[in-house]
């Protein structure tokens, strides 16, 4: 009789464990929880095991509920290390955004665990360190690092990887590199963590050196290096890395949607539409689904490469559109001067229930700026605050000042700057300065330019702007004095104007300094022919100081 009851108990326990494993939502889980609590055949030891499994689903599963897990955790008597680790992991892994309710909850649980006399293990610390990295809290992170050393888990690979990520995220890259160099055993996560750290801090060469040293690269490695070079302003090299990936990749490492999104971003930066089209066709050949991530990247690429028709076609064919997709399409329309269409799409976005974000309104305000829509710009700024409850950021104010400056409404533009809740940056003042240059507002332009020079005395652009204002006002002596000042202080124009052209899928870049990728001799021969033709047509070029003037005689 006792063996029969014991068999039923074991069968029930195993059945409930299977139900928890197969559970799909919280409604089912709550029914299972009720069975665990009320069944007379479940002993206390089994109940603890089943409740722990149930807690894991609630806390970790994407269909679970952290608040329900917290309620379950509260009623567990004498929780053990495993239960604490589940809750610490859950709180550290969730992204709560602006919600401060669960702020540092994982760290508070760790403190409570120590007070209960329960010692941590190697699974406890990676999530505590992750919490600190997420909040860019190096102070608390160092305290956890001390705890790691105290309890003897310093040489654990997973713990060391989390520390590398922490110090990289907090800007202490030299400390992260020391930890990496001192590791006795490195895995692919170790390499990826330090490479991402360098990429995040702008150390592209150091990241590339480590990338070359790495033997077993996974898809995260390739995506990180390609995306890092795109974001670091070196899109041409990002494309070269992608081609290298195709040559060396195996069945285990093939480009995924994040790889292709990074490559499309590189094409957008370069204006390389042929490469972009190739990637689009590659997706079709390889059966890569054009989801919202890829679709948004394609819209952005085609738009920045000047093919607005293709951008619209991709956008219309997207099966699902989110905030980023709508924002990308609105920005493309604004870039090409289709302000009416941009606002029509914004109306569609509101009707479908997709909420705009602050970048959406940057696109709309840019559309107003390009089209000179002052009233629409004011309306857009008001709707952003009043209807969508998005507090304007400094770049929104820069857009509004640009709209007003272009329209010659300088009194209103200055009033907007005075009433800003934050300190105006160089982009806000630069927008006002641009309006002054456009409308020949000499006195205000001079004042703003001098203020910007005081703010950033090494920025060549403000000197050039002031020089231009003086020249347009025929104050040539003042313009010359600014140029002399630049020469005396060694301030030079850092960014050299360059052009890029795509020929047979190859992007060529050239500037006044020349380029190894372009046959400059051939270009100079063409220019010589054009110059001779211009002389025959009596088109004369002459120099006045630093200015070149062209007239028909």
N, C-alpha and C positions, 0 to 999 in steps of 0.2 A: 504493500500500500504506500509506504514511504517513498519507495523507488519510483512509483507511478507519479506521485505528486512532484518529486524532484525532476522527473522527465518533463512533465507539463510546464514546470517553472523554467527549465532550460529552453524548451521550445518557444515559450512566450517571450523570453528575453531575446532569443535569436530573431524571432519574428519582428519584434519592435525595433531591433537594431537594423534589420533589412528595410523596414518602413522609413526609418530616419534617413538611411542612405538614399532611398528612392524618392524622398519627399521633394515636392516641387514648389511649394509656397507655404506661407505662414498659416493659412487656414488648415491645411492638412497637419502641420506640425502641432498646432494647438490641440487638435483631436488626439494626436499621439501622446502629447503631454498629459492630457486628462487621463488617458489609459494608464500611464506610468504612475500617476498619483493615486488613482482609485482602485487599481487591480489588487486583490488580496493575495495573489500568487507571486507578487514581486517582492523579494526580500530587500532589506535596507542596503546591502552591498550592491545588489543588482540595480537598485534605484539610483544609487550614486553614479554608477557606470553609465546608465541610460541617460540620466540628466546631464552628464558631462558631454555625451555625444550630441544630445539635443542642444545644449549650450553652444557647441562648436558650430552647428548649422545656423543658429540664430545670429551668432556674432560674426561669422566669416563668410557665409554664402551671400551672393549678391541678391538672392531672393529672401534673405533673412531679415531680421529686425534687431538692431542693436539695442533699442530701448527695451524690447522684450527680453533680450539676453541679460540686460542689466537687472531686470526684475527677477529673472531666474537666479542670477548670481547672488542676489541679496538673501534668498531663502535657503541657499546651500549652507548647511552647517559644516564648519571646519573645512573650507575649501583647500585643496592641496595645490602643489606647484603647477600641475597640469592645468587646472581650472584657472589659476591666476594668469598663466601664460596665454591661454585662449583670450581672456579679456584684454590683457595688455596688447596682444597682437591686433585685436579688433579695433581698439581705440587709436593705435598708432597708424593703422593702415587706412582708416577712413579719412576722406577729405570732407571736412565740415565747413569749408569756405569761411564765411564771415560769422558763422555761429560759434560763439564762445562758450556754449554750455558744456562742451566736452573738452575744453582747453586743458591740456596737460593731464588728462584723466589717466593715461597710461602710467605717467610718472607718479601720480598719487597712489595708484594701485600698487606700484612697486614698493613705495614707502610703507603702505599698509601690509603688504606681504612680509616685509622684513620685521615689522612690529609683531606679526603673528608667529615669528620665529621660523619662517620658511625661507630657506636659502635659494638664490637664483641658480639657473644652469645656463648652458651655452645658448639655449633657445630664447632666454629672457632678454638678453642684451641687444641683439640686432634690432628688435622692434623699438626698444627704448631709444637707441641711437637714431633710428629712422624718424621717430617723433621729433627729436632735436633738429635733425637735418631739414625736415619739412618746415619747421618754424625758424630755420636759420638761427638757432640758439646755440652759439658756440660755448657760452658759459656753462649752461646745464650739460651740454655735451661733454665738456672736459670733466665735469663731476662724474658723469656716467663712465667715462674712460678710466677714472681713478677706481671706480667700483669694479670695473672689469679686471684691472690689475690686482686689486685686493682679493678677488675671489678666484684668481688663477685662470682666467679664460683669455688671456692676452694673445696666445698663440693659435686660438681657434680661427680657422680661415673665414668662416661666415661673420664672426665678430669683427675681424680685421677689415673685411670688405665694407662692412657698415661704417666703420670709423673713417676709412678712406673717403667714402661718399659724404660723410658728415663734414669733414674738414675741407673738402673740395667745395661743397655747397656754401660753406661759411667764408670762403675766400682764403683759407689757410692752406694754399696748395703745396707750399714747401713742407709743411707737416705731413700732409697726405702722401707726398713723395717719399719722405723718410719712412713712413709706415709701409709703403709699398716695397721699397728697397730692402727693408728688414724682414719681409715675409719669408718664412722657410718654405712655404708651399703656396703657389699662386694658382688660381683657377681662372676660367674665362671671365668671371665676374670681377675678379681683382683687376685684370687688364682693362676691362671695359670701364670700371669705376674711375681709374686714374686717367684714362684717355678722355672720358667725358669731362672730368675735372679740368683738364687743360683746355679743352674746346670751350667750356663754359667761361673760362677766364681769358680767352683770346690767344692762348698759347698754341697756335695751329701747328707750328713747326715741331714743338715738343710732342704734341699729340701724334703727328705723322711719324716721327721717329719711333715712338712706342708702337704704333700701328705696324710699322715695318718689322719690328722685333718680334711681334706676336706670331706664334705658330698656328694655333687653332682659333681662327676667327669665326664667330657666329653671325647671325643676321643682325643682332643688336650692334655688334662692332661696326659692320659695314654701314648700317643706317646712321650710327652716331658720327662716323668720320665724314660721310657724304653730307649729312645735314649740318654738321659743324662748319664745314668749309663753305657751304652756301650762306649760312648766317654770319660767317666771318668775312664775307665780302670777296670770296674767291670761288665764284661759281664755275669758272672754266676748269679749275682743278677738280671740282666736285664731279663734273661730267667725266673727266679722265679716270677718276676713281671708280665711277660706275662702270665704265668700259672694262677696267681692270677686274672688277668684280665678276663681270660676265665671262671673262676668260678663265678665271681661276675657280669660279663657283662650282660646287658639286650638287648632287641631288639633295643634300642636307641643308645647303645654303643657297637659296634662290631669292631673287628680289621679291619683296612683298609690297603691299600697298604703301607702306611708310617709306620704303626705298624709292618707289616711283614718285611719291609726293615730293620727296626731296629733290629728285632729278628734275621734275617739272618746275619746282621753284628755281633751280639753277637756270633752266631754259628761260624762265620769265625774266630773271635778272639780266641775262645776256641778250634777250630779244631773239633767241634762236628758235624760230618757229619750226624749222625743218626737224630739229632734234625733238621738239615737243610733239610733232605729228608722229615721229617714229615711235616715241614712248606710247602714244595713244594707240597706235597700231599693234605695238608689242603687247599691250594689255589684252587686246582682242585675241591675238594669236595664242597667248598663254592662259586665257580664260580667267584673267584677273577681273573680279567684279568691280564695276564702276559705282562704288558706294559713295556716301556723302564726303568722305575724306578725299578720295581720288577725284570725284566730280568737282569739288571746290578747287582743288589744285589745278585741274584742267581749265576751269573758268578763269582763274587768275592768270595762268600762263598765256592762254589765247588772248585775253584782254590786254595784257602788257606787251604782247608781241604785235598788237594792232589788228588782230582778226576778231573783231567784235561779233561778226556773224557766227563764227564757230563757238565763241564763248556762250552766246545766247542759245545755240542749238544744244550744247552740252547741258546747260542749265535746265532747259525745258525737258530734256530726256532723263534727268535725274529722278529716280523713283521716290526719293525722300530728300527733303530739303530742310536743313536746320538753320540756326542763326548765322553760322559762319558762311554757309552757301549763299544765303540771301545777301549778306554783307559783301561778299566777294563780287557778286554780280552788280550790286548797287555801286560799288567802288569802280568797277570797270566802266559802267555807264557814265559815271561822273568824270572819269579820266578822259573819256572821249567826247565830252560836252553834251551828252544826252540827258540833260537835267530833268526834262519832263518824264522820260521813261524811268529814270531813277526813282522819282517820287511815286510814279504809278506802281512800280515794283514794291516800294515801301508800303503802299496801301494794300497790295496783295498780301504782303508779309503779315500785316496786322489782321487782315481778314481770316487768314489761315491759322491764327493763334500763335505764330512764331514770334517770340519776344526779341526785340532789337537789343543790342548792347551798345557800349560807348563807341566802338569802332564803326558801327552802322551809322551813327550820327556824324562821325568824322567824314564818312563818304558823302552823306547828304549835304553837309555844310560845304564840302569841297565842290559839289555840284552847283550849289548856289554861288560860290565864289567864281567859278569858271564862267557861269552864265550871267553874272551880275544881278542875281535875284536877291535884292536886299530884303524885301518884305518876307519872302519865303525863308530866308536865312533867320530872320527874327522869329518867325513862326516855328521853325525847326528847333531853335534853341529853347523856346518856351515849352514846346511839346515834350522835349526830352526831359525837362525838369518836372513839369506839372502832371503830365499823363503817365510817362514811363518811369518816373521817380529815379532817373539817372542823374546824379550830381555831376555837373560839367567839370571836366578836368582841364588842365592847362592847355592841352592841344585843342580842345573845343573853343576856348577863348581865343586862341591864335587864329583859328578859322574864322570866327566872328569878326575879329579885328581886321583880318584880311578882306572880308566881304565889305566892311564899312570903309576901309582904306581905299580899295579899288573904286568904290562909288564916290570918293571924295568927302565922306562924312567924318571928318577928322574930330570934330567936337564930340560926337557920339562914341567914336572909337576910343578917345582918351578917357571918356567917362566910364566905358566898359572896363578899361584897364585899371582905373582908380577903384572901381567897385569889386574887383576880383577878390574872392575869399582867400586866395593864395598869392604868393609873390609872383609877378609875371616873369617869365624866363626870356631867354634871348629870342625864342621863336615868336613870342607875342610881340616884343619890341621890333623884331625883324619884319613881321607882317606890317606893322605901322610904317616902318621905314620904307618898305616896298611901295606902299601907297603914296608916300611923300615923293619918291622918285618918279612915279607914274604921273602925278599931277603937278610936279614942280613946286611942291610945298617946301620952299627953301629953309625958312627959319625953323619950322618944326623938324624937318628932316635933319638939319645940322645938329639940333639939340639931341635928337634920338640917337644919331650916329655917334656923337661924342660920348653919350651915356653908355652905349654898347662897347665902345673902345675902352672906356674905363672899366667896364665889366669884364671884358675879355681882351686885354691889350695885345695878345699874340694872334688874334683871329684876323687874318688878312682881309676877309670879306667885308668887314665894317669900314676899313680904310678905303677899299675900292668903292663901296657905296657912297661914302662921303665925297670922295674924289669925283664921282659921277654927278652928284648933286651940285658941286661947285662948277663943274664943266658946263652943265645945262643952264646954270645961272650966269654963265660967262665970267665966273670968278676964277680965271685961269691961274692967277698968282697963288690963290689959296689951294687950288688943285695941285699945283707944282710943289707947294710946301708939304702937302700930305705925302706925295710921292717921295720927296726928299726924306721926310721923317721915316717912311718905310725902309728906305735904303740905309739910313743911318742906324736904325734899330735892328736891321737884318731881317725884317719881316717880308717874306715872299709868299706868293701864291702857291700853296701846297698842292692843290688839286689841279692837275694839268688836264685841260679839255681833251677828250678823246672820242673817237668814233668807232663803231663796230659795224661790220657788215658780214652777212652770212653767205658764203658761196659754196654750193654743193655740200651743204651740211657742215661746213667748217666755218667757225666764227673767227674772223680776223679783227684784231684791235690795233688801231694806230693813233698816234698823236703827233704834235709838233716835234716831240723828241725822237720820233721814229718808232719802229717796231721790228723785231726779228721775224715776225710772222708775215710781214707784208713786203713785197718787192718795192722798196721806196724809189728805186731808180725808175721803174715803170711809171709810178705815180708822178714823179717829177717831170718825166717826159710829157705826160698828158697835160700837166699844169703849164708847161712851157708852150705847148700848142695853143691852149686856151688863152694864155697871156698874149701871144702873137695875134690871135683873132680879135681880142679885145682892143689891141692897139690899132688894128685896121678899122675897127668900128668907132675909133676915137673915144674909147672908154678909158679914162685916165685915173690912176691911183696915186695918191701922194700922202705923205705922212706929216702930221702936225703934232710934234712931241711924241706922245705914246698913242695917238689916235690916228686911225687910217680913214681917210675920206675918199669916197668914190663918186665921180660925177660924169655925166655925159657932156662932152664939150661940143 
